[in-house]
């Protein structure tokens, strides 16, 4: 009876395994168990068939593990080159675009050469090169607007060229001009202050909203022009006063005072320009100093005037 019962259970397990294989579409049937009289062998056969049936029988999704589903591959967008010149890309517009950026590169190269010349000891020639940088810097912006080829690339190029010419070359020229009159440490501090304020000024200008009438702080181009003309004219003032003037000019670049743009100054009445011209014929150094001081004072005056109107 015990043998017949064991045999019946084995046959039932084999049938269940065959039915599970048929449900899964399996074509191979389980081999018939070989009967053995030894109890250990019978127990081994029972474990073997039970393991085979558990491997073949499908697992219910309610109690079994969730099937693995591969996530769809996310396609990364292909990198596309951003055109440097937006809008219509005709040959005429490309030539205009190249001309504008050539002026920017000319300002950059003149600034580098100003550094080399100042290191060689010819400070006045380096100051004239800085003035040429100012001219080309104003020319590239005017041409870009006039020719209709303004672009974000040109704006970034202009900012980098300004940092080289007016944030690095101008402090080097100032340091070379003050090295023999004041202690080297004081001249180095003043030059480093100009470079730091110029970098802050240019970075703030790139991320700030633009005002068509006023600058927020003295622009780096104007500050470099003042420093270059100060070296060319050779103001007869003590070295300590020159250091104070350089530091004051550096701080005005990062100030919040509004300063009128050159285009707004050009629209002033002709009699206003007559006084500086006559003064330059009489005493160019005194006239230059008065013009610079008057322009620096105009920022706080305009700021107080705007505060009263609010």
DAJO-V57937 format. One record per backbone hydrogen bond with DSSP energy under -1.0 kcal/mol. NH is the residue of the N-H (numbers start at 1). CO is the residue of the C=O. E is the energy in kcal/mol with one decimal. If there is no record, write none. Layout:
# DAJO-V57937
nh: [NH	NH]
co: [CO	CO]
e: [E	E]
This chain:
# DAJO-V57937
nh: [5	6	7	8	9	10	11	12	13	14	15	16	17	18	19	20	21	22	23	24	26	42	43	44	45	46	47	48	49	50	51	52	53	54	55	56	57	64	94	95	96	97	98	99	100	101	102	103	104	105	106	107	108	109	110	111	112	113	114	115	116	117	118	119	120	122	123	126	127	128	129	130	131	132	133	134	135	136	137	138	139	140	141	142	143	144	145	146	147	149	155	156	157	158	159	160	161	162	163	164	165	166	167	169	170	172	173	174	175	176	177	178	179	182	187	188	189	190	191	192	193	194	195	196	197	198	199	200	201	202	203	204	205	206	215	217	217	218	223	224	225	226	227	228	229	230	231	232	233	234	237	242	243	244	245	246	247	248	249	250	251	252	259	261	265	266	268	272	274	277	278	279	280	281	282	283	287	288	289	290	291	292	293	294	295	296	297	298	301	302	303	304	305	306	307	308	309	310]
co: [1	2	3	4	5	6	7	8	9	10	11	12	13	14	15	16	17	18	19	20	21	38	39	40	41	42	43	44	45	46	47	48	49	50	51	52	53	60	90	91	92	93	94	95	96	97	98	99	100	101	102	103	104	105	106	107	108	109	110	111	112	113	114	115	116	117	121	122	123	124	125	126	127	128	129	130	131	132	133	134	135	136	137	138	139	140	141	142	143	144	151	152	153	154	155	156	157	158	159	160	161	162	162	164	165	168	169	170	171	172	173	174	175	178	183	184	185	186	187	188	189	190	191	192	193	194	195	196	197	198	199	200	201	202	259	215	257	252	219	220	221	222	223	224	225	226	227	228	229	230	235	238	239	240	241	242	243	244	245	246	247	248	215	213	261	262	265	269	270	273	274	275	276	277	278	279	283	284	285	286	287	288	289	290	291	292	293	294	297	298	299	300	301	302	303	304	305	306]
e: [-2.4	-2.1	-2.4	-2.1	-2.0	-2.1	-2.2	-2.3	-2.3	-2.2	-2.3	-2.3	-2.2	-2.4	-2.6	-2.2	-2.2	-2.3	-2.0	-1.6	-3.3	-2.1	-2.3	-2.1	-2.4	-2.1	-2.1	-2.4	-2.6	-2.2	-2.1	-2.1	-2.3	-2.1	-1.7	-1.9	-3.0	-3.2	-2.0	-2.1	-2.0	-2.5	-2.6	-2.1	-2.2	-2.1	-1.8	-1.6	-1.5	-2.5	-2.2	-2.0	-1.9	-2.9	-2.4	-1.8	-1.9	-2.4	-2.0	-1.5	-1.9	-2.8	-2.3	-2.2	-1.4	-1.6	-1.4	-1.6	-2.1	-2.0	-2.0	-1.8	-1.9	-2.0	-1.9	-2.0	-1.9	-2.4	-2.4	-2.0	-1.7	-2.2	-1.1	-1.7	-2.6	-2.1	-1.9	-2.3	-3.0	-1.8	-1.8	-2.1	-2.5	-2.4	-1.9	-2.3	-2.5	-2.2	-1.9	-1.8	-2.8	-2.8	-1.1	-2.0	-1.1	-1.8	-2.5	-2.4	-2.6	-2.4	-1.9	-1.8	-1.2	-2.2	-2.3	-2.4	-2.2	-2.2	-2.3	-2.6	-2.2	-1.8	-2.0	-2.5	-2.4	-2.1	-2.0	-2.2	-2.5	-2.4	-2.3	-2.5	-2.1	-1.7	-3.6	-1.1	-2.7	-1.9	-2.1	-2.5	-2.1	-2.2	-2.3	-2.6	-2.6	-2.0	-1.5	-2.4	-2.9	-1.6	-2.2	-1.8	-2.4	-2.2	-2.4	-2.5	-2.3	-2.5	-2.3	-2.0	-2.2	-1.8	-2.4	-1.6	-1.7	-2.0	-1.4	-1.3	-1.0	-1.5	-2.4	-2.5	-2.4	-1.5	-1.4	-3.1	-2.2	-2.5	-2.3	-2.3	-2.3	-2.4	-2.5	-2.5	-2.3	-2.3	-2.1	-1.4	-1.8	-2.6	-2.2	-2.4	-2.0	-2.2	-2.0	-1.6	-1.4	-1.0]
